[in-house]
Amino acid sequence: MKLVSINRAQKQQIEFDGKLVETGIFKEPVASSVYVSSAGIESDNIVDLSVHGGADQAVYLYSQEDYQWWAGFLGRELEPGLFGENLTTQGFDLRELVIGDRLMIGNTILEISAPRTPCFKLAVRMGDSKFAKQFVFAGRPGAYARVLRDGNISAGDSIILVKTDQAYAGVLEVFELWHAKQRCPHLIRKALASPISNYHRSVIHDWPLTE
């Protein structure tokens, strides 16, 4: 398991619904070593902190395996950073991660905190107004992580996965729960009992347990 690419972005403006909107989704690979802290990737720009970034969603991961699946689905080659991820990984299935799993990259320690929930900016980035729906259908959300230990990381670094021994919710479980038309009360409780990101927790907490 290894780190294929580290990606970050400058603020850019995109046009959506007749308006100019700022975004940091246009991430590109970085050749040098990069410092990672609880604030995220050094010099990376996150514009809308209400739904992205912050201590509980400091780093977003997407895998080379997911890229290969999308390349086959879309019929074209895709470069790291296209999905707006900070870290492009290789060698393990992000869909099998559980909230609370930890990744060790050098001296840096990350803890998985949530799946990614797509917004209109991803659709704009992909040049397809329907892409957010395709992203949900594909069930390949990638994962957000908080940073438990700061450190420097570089492309090519090995990744050690340390599984949680707790019965926390899986990344894919939370993603499917988020988009379900009928939400399972058991999964709601399971998600809330997990060290999930504050953004996801605040939304899920308000869902009725009688659906």
C-alpha positions as CSV (number, residue, x, y, z in Angstrom):
1,M,0.0,0.0,0.0
2,K,1.4,3.3,-0.9
3,L,0.8,7.0,-1.6
4,V,0.7,7.6,-5.3
5,S,0.2,11.4,-5.4
6,I,-0.2,14.4,-3.1
7,N,-2.5,17.0,-4.6
8,R,-3.4,20.6,-3.7
9,A,-5.0,23.6,-5.4
10,Q,-5.2,27.4,-5.6
11,K,-8.5,29.1,-5.5
12,Q,-10.3,29.3,-8.9
13,Q,-13.5,30.7,-10.1
14,I,-16.1,28.6,-12.0
15,E,-19.4,29.5,-13.5
16,F,-22.5,27.8,-12.0
17,D,-26.1,28.7,-12.5
18,G,-25.0,32.1,-14.1
19,K,-22.8,33.0,-11.1
20,L,-19.1,32.9,-10.4
21,V,-18.2,30.6,-7.6
22,E,-14.8,30.1,-5.9
23,T,-13.5,26.6,-5.5
24,G,-10.4,24.6,-4.5
25,I,-11.4,21.4,-6.3
26,F,-8.8,21.9,-9.2
27,K,-6.0,20.0,-7.4
28,E,-2.8,19.1,-9.1
29,P,0.1,16.7,-8.0
30,V,2.9,18.1,-5.9
31,A,6.5,16.9,-6.6
32,S,8.0,17.8,-3.3
33,S,7.5,16.6,0.3
34,V,4.5,18.2,1.9
35,Y,3.7,19.0,5.5
36,V,0.3,17.7,6.8
37,S,-1.3,19.1,10.0
38,S,-4.8,19.2,11.6
39,A,-5.5,22.1,9.2
40,G,-4.8,19.8,6.2
41,I,-2.2,19.8,3.4
42,E,0.2,22.7,3.6
43,S,-0.7,25.5,1.0
44,D,-3.9,23.7,-0.1
45,N,-6.9,26.0,-0.6
46,I,-10.3,24.9,0.8
47,V,-12.9,27.5,0.0
48,D,-16.2,26.3,1.6
49,L,-15.3,25.1,5.2
50,S,-18.9,24.5,6.0
51,V,-18.8,21.2,4.1
52,H,-15.1,20.5,3.3
53,G,-12.0,20.8,5.4
54,G,-11.7,21.6,9.1
55,A,-10.1,19.4,11.7
56,D,-12.5,16.4,11.1
57,Q,-12.1,16.5,7.3
58,A,-8.6,17.8,7.0
59,V,-7.5,15.4,4.2
60,Y,-9.5,13.7,1.4
61,L,-8.4,10.4,0.0
62,Y,-9.2,8.7,-3.3
63,S,-7.7,5.6,-4.7
64,Q,-5.9,4.6,-7.9
65,E,-8.2,1.6,-8.0
66,D,-11.2,3.9,-8.1
67,Y,-9.6,5.9,-10.9
68,Q,-9.2,2.7,-12.9
69,W,-12.8,1.9,-12.4
70,W,-13.9,5.4,-13.5
71,A,-11.5,5.3,-16.5
72,G,-13.3,2.1,-17.7
73,F,-16.7,3.6,-17.0
74,L,-16.0,7.0,-18.7
75,G,-13.8,5.6,-21.4
76,R,-10.9,8.0,-20.8
77,E,-7.8,8.3,-18.8
78,L,-8.0,10.2,-15.5
79,E,-5.2,12.0,-13.7
80,P,-4.7,12.1,-9.9
81,G,-6.4,15.1,-8.2
82,L,-9.3,15.1,-10.7
83,F,-11.7,14.2,-8.0
84,G,-10.4,16.9,-5.7
85,E,-8.6,14.5,-3.4
86,N,-5.5,15.5,-1.4
87,L,-4.0,12.0,-1.4
88,T,-4.2,9.4,-4.1
89,T,-3.6,6.0,-2.7
90,Q,-2.9,2.5,-4.1
91,G,-3.1,-1.0,-2.8
92,F,-6.3,-1.1,-0.8
93,D,-10.0,-0.6,-1.2
94,L,-11.2,2.6,0.4
95,R,-14.7,1.3,0.3
96,E,-13.8,-1.2,3.0
97,L,-12.5,1.4,5.4
98,V,-14.3,1.9,8.7
99,I,-14.7,5.2,10.6
100,G,-11.9,5.1,13.1
101,D,-9.4,3.1,11.0
102,R,-6.0,4.7,10.9
103,L,-3.4,5.2,8.2
104,M,0.3,5.7,9.0
105,I,2.4,7.5,6.4
106,G,5.9,8.0,7.7
107,N,5.4,9.7,11.1
108,T,2.0,11.1,10.1
109,I,-1.1,9.4,11.4
110,L,-4.6,9.9,9.8
111,E,-7.9,8.7,11.2
112,I,-10.8,8.0,8.8
113,S,-13.7,10.2,9.7
114,A,-16.3,10.2,6.9
115,P,-17.1,9.5,3.2
116,R,-17.2,12.3,0.7
117,T,-20.6,13.6,-0.3
118,P,-20.6,15.1,-3.8
119,C,-21.7,18.6,-4.6
120,F,-22.2,20.7,-7.8
121,K,-18.5,21.6,-7.9
122,L,-17.5,18.0,-8.7
123,A,-20.0,18.0,-11.5
124,V,-18.5,21.2,-12.9
125,R,-15.0,19.8,-12.5
126,M,-16.0,16.7,-14.5
127,G,-17.8,18.7,-17.1
128,D,-21.0,16.8,-16.6
129,S,-24.1,18.2,-14.8
130,K,-25.3,14.7,-14.0
131,F,-22.0,13.5,-12.5
132,A,-23.0,13.9,-8.9
133,K,-25.7,11.3,-9.4
134,Q,-23.3,9.0,-11.2
135,F,-20.9,9.4,-8.3
136,V,-23.6,8.3,-5.8
137,F,-24.6,5.4,-8.0
138,A,-21.0,4.2,-8.3
139,G,-20.6,3.9,-4.6
140,R,-16.9,5.0,-4.6
141,P,-16.9,8.0,-2.3
142,G,-13.3,8.0,-1.1
143,A,-12.7,9.0,2.5
144,Y,-12.1,12.0,4.6
145,A,-9.6,11.8,7.5
146,R,-8.5,13.9,10.5
147,V,-4.8,14.3,11.3
148,L,-3.8,12.8,14.6
149,R,-0.1,13.3,14.2
150,D,1.5,16.0,12.0
151,G,4.3,15.2,9.7
152,N,5.9,15.4,6.2
153,I,4.8,13.0,3.5
154,S,5.9,12.4,-0.1
155,A,4.5,10.6,-3.1
156,G,5.8,7.0,-3.0
157,D,5.6,6.7,0.7
158,S,4.3,3.4,2.1
159,I,0.9,3.4,3.9
160,I,0.2,1.2,6.9
161,L,-3.4,0.5,7.6
162,V,-4.3,0.0,11.3
163,K,-7.9,-1.3,11.6
164,T,-10.0,-0.2,14.5
165,D,-11.2,-2.9,16.9
166,Q,-14.5,-1.1,17.5
167,A,-17.8,-1.9,15.7
168,Y,-18.0,1.5,14.1
169,A,-19.8,2.3,10.8
170,G,-18.1,1.7,7.5
171,V,-17.3,4.5,5.1
172,L,-19.6,2.9,2.5
173,E,-22.4,2.3,5.1
174,V,-22.4,6.0,6.0
175,F,-22.3,7.1,2.3
176,E,-25.3,4.8,1.5
177,L,-27.1,5.9,4.6
178,W,-26.6,9.6,3.6
179,H,-28.2,9.0,0.2
180,A,-30.9,6.5,1.2
181,K,-34.5,7.3,0.6
182,Q,-35.5,5.3,3.7
183,R,-32.9,5.5,6.5
184,C,-32.2,2.6,8.8
185,P,-32.5,3.6,12.5
186,H,-29.8,1.0,13.4
187,L,-27.3,2.5,10.9
188,I,-28.1,6.0,12.2
189,R,-27.2,4.9,15.7
190,K,-24.2,3.1,14.5
191,A,-22.9,6.1,12.6
192,L,-23.5,8.4,15.6
193,A,-21.6,6.0,17.8
194,S,-18.6,6.3,15.5
195,P,-15.9,9.0,15.5
196,I,-17.5,10.5,12.5
197,S,-16.9,14.1,11.2
198,N,-18.8,16.9,13.0
199,Y,-20.4,17.9,9.8
200,H,-21.8,14.5,9.1
201,R,-22.7,14.0,12.7
202,S,-24.7,17.3,12.9
203,V,-26.8,16.3,9.9
204,I,-27.3,12.7,10.8
205,H,-28.2,13.6,14.4
206,D,-31.3,15.5,13.1
207,W,-32.6,12.5,11.2
208,P,-35.7,10.9,12.7
209,L,-35.2,7.4,14.0
210,T,-38.7,6.2,12.9
211,E,-38.1,6.2,9.1
